[in-house]
């Protein structure tokens, strides 16, 4: 009887461990996501965790591990409206510089062609005027010094434009900047 009980417990432990391993495999697979109604695929860097979006306009969201004691980063994906320049200018307006200079003079932009899409990359830093409820929710902005945002505007040929925005404390964004760029540069047409 004891031997049967021990065997049953061992079987339960094995099943539990297999279930945990499968759950981990599923969690790893959640790094892959699509934009443009499934038309293009990307994969977030290892260690980034897909989380439920904090806002209804965000389609996909990832929490990005922090650097030391810093707050974690946030990467959001959403459909975009307006011109590329109008959106880049709006992002510049979300940052101020300690020396009073114009944010756009300290930011960098770069345009790439990836998977048949035009992709505009933006790198901007300073004091971020965070709107916790989203840019159109109103409410009080929270100033976050020493923040940085890496963003990509993906202009698809037929499905409109999409934003990929990664922001957080400067140290956190710096630690994951290469991962963000590799993710964007890995954009492929779905099924390829």
N, C-alpha and C positions, 0 to 999 in steps of 0.2 A: 504494500500500500504506500509506504514512504517513497519507494522507488518510483512509483507511478506519479505521485505528487511532485517529486523532484523533477521528473521528466516533463510534466505539464508546466511547471514553473520555468524550466529551461526553454521550452517551446514558446512560452509567452514572452520571455526576455528576447529571444531571437526575433520573433515577429515584431516586437517593439523596436529593436535596433534596425531592422530592415525598413520599417516605416519611417523612422527618423532619417535614415540614409536617403530614402526616396523623397521625403519632404525637403531635404537639403538640395537634392538634385533639382527639384521643381523650383526652389528658391533661386538657384543659380540660373535656371532657364528664364526667370522673370527679368533678367537683364536685357533680353531682346524685346524690342518694341517697334511699332510701325508709325508712320505718318502718312498723310494724304490717303485716308481710307484704306490703308494697307498697301498702298502703292510703293512705298519705300521702307526698307528695314535698316535698323541701327542696333547696336549692342552697347549698353552702358558698361563702364569699366568694372572689373571685379571689385567687390566690396561696397558698391553702390547698391542701395536697397530700394526697390520699388515700393512706394507707399500710396495710400489713397490720396488723391489730390485734395488740397486744402480749399480750393476754389472751383466753382462749377465751370469756369472757362478753361481750366487746365485739363488736358486729356490724359497726360501721363506725368507722374512725378517721382523723383528719386531723392532719398536722403543720402547725403554724401558725408562719409566719416570726417570728423574734425581732426585738426592738427593739435595734439596736446589738449590744453584746456579751452581752446577756442570752441565756439558754437559750431554745429555741423553746417554743411552747405546744403543748398536746395537746388535741384535741377528740375525745371518745368518744361513741358512740351505743350504747345497749343497752336491752333490755327491763327493766322495773322491777317489783319486788314490794314489798309493804308499803304503808302509807298515805303520802300526800304529807307529812304532818307528821313522821312517823317518819323519812323519808328526809332531809328538810330538817334535822331535829335531828341526824341522823348526820353530815351535811355540816358543820354548825356544830362538832361534836365533832372534826372533822379539822383545825380551825384553833385556834390560841391567839393571845392578844393580848399584846404586849410589856408593856402596863401592867397585865396581870392581869385586865382586865375580861372580861365575858362576850361571846363572839363574836356571839351572836344579837342583842345590843344594838347592834352595829355593822354588822350585815348588813341588807340590804333584800330584801323579797319583793314581788312584784306578780303578780296573777292576770289573765289575758286569756282571751277566747274567740276561738279561731281555727279555721276550717274544721270547726266542730262539735265541737271539742275544748276542754277546759279546760287551760290552760297556766299553770303556776306558774314564774315567773322568780325566781332567787335570785342575789344578788351578795354574795360574802363574801370577806374578805381577812384576812391575818395571816401567822403562821408555819404552813405547811402540813405536816401529818404524812403524808408520801407513803409509800404502801405499794407499792413497785415491782412486786410480783407480783400486786397487786390486793387489795381489801379482805378477801377471804376466804382468802388464801393463807398467812396467818401471816407470820412473819419479822419482821425489824427495820424499824421506821419510820425514814425519813430526814426530818429537819426541814429545811424549805426556807423561810427567812425572806423576807418581802416577796413572798408569793405571793398570787394572787387567783384566784377561781373564779367564772365565770358559768355558771349551769346552768338548764335548763328541764326540768320534768317535764310531759310531754304525756300527758294522760289521754284516750285515744280512746274513742269510744262503745261499741265492740264488741271491740276487740283488745288491751285492757289498757293499761298505762302504759309510757312510754319516757323514758329519761334522755338528754339532750344536755348533756354537761359539757365546758366549755372552761376549762382552768386552765394556769397557768404563772407566770413572774415578773410582778410587778405592771405593769411598763412594757410588757411584751409584750401582756398582756391588755388594758391600757388602749388600746394602739394599735389593737387589733382588736375592741374592745367593740361599736362601732356595727355592724360587719360581722356579729357573732354575733347581735345583736338583730334586724337586718334578715333574716338567715337564718331565725330562729325565726318572725318575723312574716310571712315568706313561705310558711309552711306551707300546703299546699293538698291537697285530696283528689286522689289519683292520677287522671290522665286529665282534669283540669280545666285 
